Amino acid sequence: MTILFYAPLETFYRPTGSGVYIRHLLEALLRVDHRHRYLVWHGCMVKVPTHLRLFQPPPQLRERVRVSVLRFPTRLFHHPYFRTFLLQVGSLPLADWLFGMPQVFFSPFYPFLPHRFGALVLTIFDLTPFTHSSCHLPSIRWGSSLTLLWAKRAKRLLTFSEAVKGQLVNRLRFEPSRIVVTPLAADERFRPQPPEVIAKVRERYGLQRPYLLFVGTIEPRKNLPTLLKAFAPLTNSLPHRLVLVGAKGWGWEQVAGEIERLGLKGRVMCTEYVPDEDLPALMSGADLFVYPSLGEGFGLPPLEAMACGTPVLCSDAPALPEVVGDAALTLPPTEVAAWTETLHRVLRDEGLRESLRRKGLERARQFSWEETARRTLHAFEAAAAS
């Protein structure tokens, strides 16, 4: 069987979100699958930037893995009206002809090129563009709507959590048998770091004080104004800083305004992008990892923090409780007073933090990319057979 794996080059090398998923899933699939052939389509780049290199399969797999770049204007492919056109002509065998009749077409997120004969498998990251529409730009909501239209044609849908599967079944009436839950995992580099490594990274970022850590794109869905309001009353009694690691996305101005309004300029640090190699040490050095998100498809940063031995406090919004289990503290995402009280309690109680560290390390070990790949492979085979 030949599996066409769509991995847009610019996304494949992105250090967060979809890029992490695409890269780790592909690498794990090639470790666990010893039968099928793969065509990795890096797709829709007019010109490959010099800093982005094509995926290189291990030498022993090069007979089974081929890499392809299909070049046509990126802006055209991403334009909503062109996506709608592709949806309307979805029965044409365009992709079958371009890629030599693969049995499975796998797309991690975008609506796929039209095809007739192969089985389509799509990943649904989350449904927050519909459950929290005000937290997303119109372009995201539009693209998500088109993805769901394509999902009606897919033989199998992948999600990262039972929470999203339940939303697909209960809200959108998808058949449960077509949905396969494929939980994610922390990369092996996320593990407790030696004290000397932590000390060097803390010095590099000027973190002399103890600190709380958030990692993720700064956007409305992450609910950072609640965290800032909860943190502000603690600045007179605790020495901690709040460190926000992540790109300044849509809605960053609201977060910056809240920092100014609450007088937190000296106590909140925004690092923006942090190199991958620094993240495990930043997580390991934090007294607490905080994640007040309004909704997730999975919630990988809290799991990565637990893998580093860092205690976690996160919201109880879908699908975070499913990820952290009883190894973290969870709270309703918008109850500011509860967040203030719990932050104060955890930061004052070393015994509680130590208990959370132990539980978190054990919880993180229950997830692996190999298991993600095995479940995904089962979905590919079931789709091709249906």
C-alpha positions as CSV (number, residue, x, y, z in Angstrom):
1,M,0.0,0.0,0.0
2,T,1.2,3.5,-0.8
3,I,0.4,6.3,1.7
4,L,0.6,9.9,0.5
5,F,1.6,12.0,3.5
6,Y,1.0,15.8,3.1
7,A,3.6,17.7,5.0
8,P,3.8,21.4,3.9
9,L,7.4,22.3,4.2
10,E,7.0,25.6,6.0
11,T,4.8,23.8,8.6
12,F,6.9,20.7,8.9
13,Y,9.7,22.7,10.4
14,R,7.6,24.9,12.6
15,P,8.5,24.3,16.2
16,T,5.0,24.4,17.6
17,G,1.5,23.1,17.0
18,S,1.0,21.4,13.6
19,G,4.7,21.3,12.8
20,V,5.5,19.3,15.9
21,Y,2.7,16.8,15.1
22,I,3.6,16.4,11.4
23,R,7.3,15.9,12.1
24,H,7.0,13.5,15.0
25,L,4.2,11.5,13.5
26,L,6.0,10.9,10.2
27,E,9.2,9.9,12.0
28,A,7.4,7.5,14.3
29,L,5.4,6.0,11.4
30,L,8.6,5.1,9.7
31,R,9.9,3.4,12.9
32,V,6.8,1.2,13.4
33,D,5.6,0.5,9.9
34,H,7.7,-2.0,8.0
35,R,5.3,-2.9,5.3
36,H,3.9,0.1,3.4
37,R,5.4,2.7,1.0
38,Y,5.3,6.5,1.8
39,L,5.2,9.5,-0.5
40,V,6.0,12.6,1.5
41,W,4.5,15.6,-0.3
42,H,6.0,18.9,0.9
43,G,3.5,20.7,-1.3
44,C,2.6,24.1,-2.7
45,M,5.9,25.9,-2.3
46,V,6.8,28.0,-5.3
47,K,10.4,28.1,-4.2
48,V,11.9,26.1,-1.3
49,P,13.6,28.6,1.1
50,T,17.3,27.8,1.7
51,H,16.8,27.4,5.4
52,L,14.1,24.7,4.9
53,R,15.4,21.3,3.7
54,L,13.4,18.4,2.4
55,F,12.7,15.5,4.7
56,Q,15.4,12.9,4.4
57,P,14.4,9.3,5.3
58,P,16.9,7.0,6.9
59,P,19.1,5.3,4.2
60,Q,17.6,1.9,4.9
61,L,14.1,3.2,4.1
62,R,14.8,5.1,0.9
63,E,13.3,2.3,-1.2
64,R,10.0,2.7,0.6
65,V,10.0,6.5,1.2
66,R,10.0,9.1,-1.5
67,V,9.9,12.9,-1.1
68,S,8.0,15.1,-3.6
69,V,7.6,18.9,-3.9
70,L,4.6,19.9,-6.0
71,R,5.1,23.6,-6.9
72,F,2.2,26.0,-7.5
73,P,1.4,29.4,-6.0
74,T,1.1,29.1,-2.3
75,R,-1.4,32.1,-2.1
76,L,-3.6,30.4,-4.6
77,F,-3.8,27.1,-2.6
78,H,-4.5,28.9,0.6
79,H,-7.2,31.2,-0.8
80,P,-10.6,30.3,0.5
81,Y,-12.3,30.5,-2.9
82,F,-9.7,28.1,-4.4
83,R,-10.3,25.7,-1.5
84,T,-14.0,25.9,-2.2
85,F,-13.3,25.1,-5.9
86,L,-11.2,22.1,-4.9
87,L,-14.0,20.9,-2.7
88,Q,-16.6,21.2,-5.5
89,V,-14.4,19.2,-8.0
90,G,-13.5,16.7,-5.3
91,S,-14.4,13.7,-7.6
92,L,-11.8,14.6,-10.2
93,P,-8.7,12.3,-10.2
94,L,-6.2,15.1,-10.1
95,A,-4.2,13.9,-7.1
96,D,-4.5,10.3,-8.3
97,W,-2.8,11.3,-11.5
98,L,-0.2,13.5,-9.9
99,F,0.9,10.9,-7.3
100,G,0.5,7.6,-9.0
101,M,-2.7,6.3,-7.5
102,P,-1.8,6.0,-3.8
103,Q,-4.3,4.0,-1.7
104,V,-4.4,6.5,1.2
105,F,-4.3,10.3,1.0
106,F,-3.4,11.7,4.5
107,S,-3.7,15.4,5.2
108,P,-3.0,16.7,8.7
109,F,-5.2,19.8,8.5
110,Y,-5.8,21.4,5.1
111,P,-8.5,20.3,2.6
112,F,-6.8,18.0,0.2
113,L,-6.4,18.0,-3.6
114,P,-9.3,16.4,-5.5
115,H,-9.0,12.7,-6.0
116,R,-11.3,9.8,-6.9
117,F,-9.8,6.5,-6.0
118,G,-7.7,6.7,-2.8
119,A,-9.1,6.8,0.8
120,L,-8.9,10.2,2.5
121,V,-7.8,10.4,6.1
122,L,-7.9,13.9,7.8
123,T,-6.8,15.1,11.2
124,I,-9.2,17.4,13.2
125,F,-6.9,19.3,15.6
126,D,-9.8,20.8,17.6
127,L,-13.2,22.4,17.3
128,T,-12.4,25.6,19.1
129,P,-13.1,27.7,16.0
130,F,-16.8,26.7,16.6
131,T,-16.9,26.3,20.4
132,H,-14.9,29.5,21.0
133,S,-15.4,31.4,17.7
134,S,-14.6,34.8,19.2
135,C,-11.1,33.5,19.9
136,H,-10.3,32.9,16.2
137,L,-9.9,35.1,13.1
138,P,-12.5,34.8,10.4
139,S,-10.0,33.1,8.1
140,I,-9.4,30.4,10.6
141,R,-13.2,29.8,11.1
142,W,-13.6,29.7,7.3
143,G,-10.8,27.2,6.8
144,S,-12.1,25.0,9.6
145,S,-15.6,25.0,8.1
146,L,-14.1,23.8,4.8
147,T,-12.1,21.1,6.6
148,L,-15.2,19.7,8.1
149,L,-16.9,19.6,4.7
150,W,-14.0,17.5,3.5
151,A,-14.2,15.5,6.6
152,K,-17.6,14.2,5.5
153,R,-15.9,12.5,2.6
154,A,-13.0,11.1,4.6
155,K,-12.9,7.4,5.4
156,R,-11.3,8.0,8.7
157,L,-10.8,11.1,10.9
158,L,-8.0,11.4,13.4
159,T,-8.3,13.4,16.7
160,F,-6.0,13.7,19.6
161,S,-8.5,13.2,22.4
162,E,-11.8,11.6,23.4
163,A,-13.1,15.1,24.1
164,V,-12.8,16.2,20.4
165,K,-14.2,12.9,19.3
166,G,-17.2,13.4,21.5
167,Q,-17.7,16.9,20.0
168,L,-17.6,15.5,16.5
169,V,-20.1,12.9,17.4
170,N,-22.5,14.8,19.6
171,R,-22.4,18.3,18.0
172,L,-21.7,17.4,14.3
173,R,-23.2,13.9,14.1
174,F,-20.1,12.1,12.7
175,E,-20.1,8.4,13.0
176,P,-18.0,7.2,16.0
177,S,-16.6,4.3,14.0
178,R,-14.9,6.7,11.5
179,I,-13.0,8.6,14.3
180,V,-9.7,7.3,15.6
181,V,-8.2,8.9,18.8
182,T,-4.4,9.2,18.4
183,P,-3.0,11.0,21.6
184,L,0.2,12.9,21.2
185,A,3.4,12.6,23.3
186,A,6.3,14.7,24.6
187,D,9.5,14.5,22.6
188,E,12.3,12.6,24.4
189,R,14.3,15.8,24.9
190,F,11.7,16.9,27.4
191,R,13.1,15.4,30.6
192,P,14.5,16.8,33.9
193,Q,17.6,18.8,33.1
194,P,20.8,18.8,35.2
195,P,21.2,21.8,37.5
196,E,24.1,23.2,35.6
197,V,22.1,23.2,32.4
198,I,19.2,24.9,34.1
199,A,21.5,27.5,35.6
200,K,23.0,28.4,32.2
201,V,19.7,28.9,30.5
202,R,18.3,30.9,33.5
203,E,21.4,33.2,33.2
204,R,20.8,33.5,29.5
205,Y,17.3,34.8,30.0
206,G,18.0,36.9,33.1
207,L,15.9,34.7,35.4
208,Q,17.4,35.3,38.8
209,R,14.1,35.1,40.6
210,P,12.0,32.0,40.9
211,Y,9.4,31.9,38.1
212,L,6.1,30.5,36.8
213,L,6.1,29.5,33.1
214,F,3.6,29.5,30.3
215,V,4.4,28.1,26.8
216,G,2.2,28.6,23.8
217,T,1.2,31.1,21.1
218,I,-0.1,34.3,22.8
219,E,-3.7,34.4,21.5
220,P,-7.2,34.8,22.9
221,R,-7.8,31.1,23.3
222,K,-4.9,30.8,25.7
223,N,-6.8,33.0,28.2
224,L,-3.8,34.9,29.5
225,P,-5.7,37.9,30.9
226,T,-7.2,35.5,33.5
227,L,-3.7,34.3,34.5
228,L,-2.5,37.9,34.7
229,K,-5.4,39.0,37.0
230,A,-4.8,35.9,39.2
231,F,-1.0,36.5,39.4
232,A,-1.2,40.3,40.1
233,P,-2.3,40.0,43.8
234,L,0.6,37.7,44.6
235,T,3.4,40.0,43.6
236,N,3.5,41.6,47.1
237,S,3.9,38.3,48.9
238,L,5.8,36.1,46.5
239,P,9.1,36.7,44.7
240,H,8.1,35.0,41.5
241,R,8.1,36.3,37.9
242,L,5.7,35.1,35.3
243,V,7.4,34.1,32.0
244,L,5.4,33.9,28.8
245,V,7.2,31.9,26.1
246,G,5.6,32.0,22.6
247,A,5.0,34.0,19.5
248,K,2.8,37.1,19.8
249,G,-0.2,36.0,17.9
250,W,-3.6,37.6,17.2
251,G,-4.8,39.4,20.3
252,W,-1.4,40.1,21.8
253,E,-2.3,43.7,22.2
254,Q,-5.0,42.8,24.8
255,V,-2.4,40.8,26.8
256,A,0.1,43.7,26.6
257,G,-2.6,46.1,27.7
258,E,-3.5,44.0,30.7
259,I,0.1,43.8,31.8
260,E,0.3,47.6,31.7
261,R,-3.1,48.0,33.5
262,L,-2.1,45.7,36.3
263,G,1.3,47.2,36.8
264,L,3.1,44.0,36.0
265,K,5.8,45.2,33.6
266,G,8.5,44.4,36.0
267,R,7.1,41.0,37.0
268,V,6.1,39.5,33.6
269,M,8.6,38.5,31.0
270,C,7.6,37.9,27.3
271,T,10.4,36.0,25.6
272,E,8.6,35.4,22.2
273,Y,10.3,32.5,20.3
274,V,12.7,30.3,22.3
275,P,15.0,27.8,20.6
276,D,13.9,24.2,21.0
277,E,17.1,23.3,22.9
278,D,16.3,25.9,25.6
279,L,12.7,24.8,26.4
280,P,13.4,21.7,28.5
281,A,15.7,23.7,30.8
282,L,13.2,26.5,31.1
283,M,10.5,24.0,32.0
284,S,12.8,22.2,34.4
285,G,13.7,25.4,36.2
286,A,10.2,26.7,36.7
287,D,8.5,26.3,40.1
288,L,5.2,25.8,38.3
289,F,3.9,25.5,34.7
290,V,0.6,27.3,34.1
291,Y,-1.9,26.8,31.3
292,P,-5.3,28.5,31.6
293,S,-6.5,27.7,28.1
294,L,-10.2,27.9,27.2
295,G,-10.0,24.8,25.0
296,E,-7.6,22.4,23.4
297,G,-7.6,19.5,21.0
298,F,-5.0,17.9,23.3
299,G,-2.7,20.2,25.2
300,L,0.9,19.2,24.5
301,P,2.8,21.9,26.6
302,P,1.5,20.7,30.0
303,L,2.5,17.1,29.1
304,E,6.0,18.4,28.1
305,A,6.3,20.2,31.4
306,M,5.3,17.1,33.3
307,A,8.0,15.1,31.4
308,C,10.5,17.7,32.6
309,G,9.4,17.1,36.3
310,T,7.6,20.4,36.6
311,P,4.4,20.7,38.5
312,V,1.4,21.8,36.4
313,L,-1.6,23.9,37.0
314,C,-4.0,24.1,34.0
315,S,-7.6,24.7,33.2
316,D,-10.2,21.9,33.2
317,A,-11.4,22.9,29.7
318,P,-11.4,20.1,27.0
319,A,-9.2,18.2,26.5
320,L,-6.7,19.1,29.3
321,P,-8.0,16.8,32.1
322,E,-7.8,13.9,29.7
323,V,-4.1,14.6,29.2
324,V,-2.9,15.4,32.7
325,G,-5.2,13.0,34.6
326,D,-4.6,13.3,38.4
327,A,-1.0,14.3,37.9
328,A,-1.8,18.1,37.8
329,L,-4.2,20.6,39.4
330,T,-7.1,21.7,37.2
331,L,-9.4,24.7,37.6
332,P,-12.2,26.3,35.7
333,P,-10.5,28.6,33.2
334,T,-12.2,31.9,34.1
335,E,-12.4,31.8,37.9
336,V,-9.8,34.4,38.8
337,A,-10.1,34.1,42.6
338,A,-9.7,30.3,42.4
339,W,-6.5,30.7,40.3
340,T,-5.1,33.2,42.7
341,E,-5.7,31.0,45.7
342,T,-4.3,27.9,44.0
343,L,-1.2,29.7,42.7
344,H,-0.5,30.9,46.2
345,R,-1.0,27.5,47.8
346,V,1.1,25.6,45.3
347,L,4.0,28.1,45.3
348,R,4.1,28.1,49.2
349,D,3.9,24.3,49.5
350,E,7.1,22.5,48.4
351,G,5.6,19.1,49.5
352,L,2.7,19.6,47.1
353,R,5.0,20.6,44.2
354,E,7.1,17.5,44.9
355,S,4.1,15.3,44.8
356,L,3.0,16.8,41.5
357,R,6.5,16.4,40.1
358,R,6.4,12.6,40.8
359,K,2.9,12.1,39.4
360,G,3.7,14.2,36.3
361,L,6.8,12.2,35.4
362,E,4.8,9.0,35.7
363,R,1.9,10.4,33.7
364,A,4.1,11.6,30.9
365,R,5.7,8.1,30.5
366,Q,2.2,6.8,29.5
367,F,2.3,8.6,26.2
368,S,4.6,7.8,23.2
369,W,4.9,8.8,19.6
370,E,5.2,5.1,18.7
371,E,1.7,4.5,20.1
372,T,0.4,7.5,18.2
373,A,1.9,6.1,15.0
374,R,0.5,2.6,15.6
375,R,-3.0,4.0,16.0
376,T,-2.6,6.2,12.9
377,L,-1.4,3.3,10.9
378,H,-4.4,1.2,11.9
379,A,-6.6,4.1,10.7
380,F,-4.8,4.2,7.3
381,E,-5.3,0.4,6.9
382,A,-8.9,0.6,7.9
383,A,-9.6,3.5,5.5
384,A,-8.0,1.7,2.6
385,A,-10.0,-1.5,3.3
386,S,-13.4,0.3,3.7
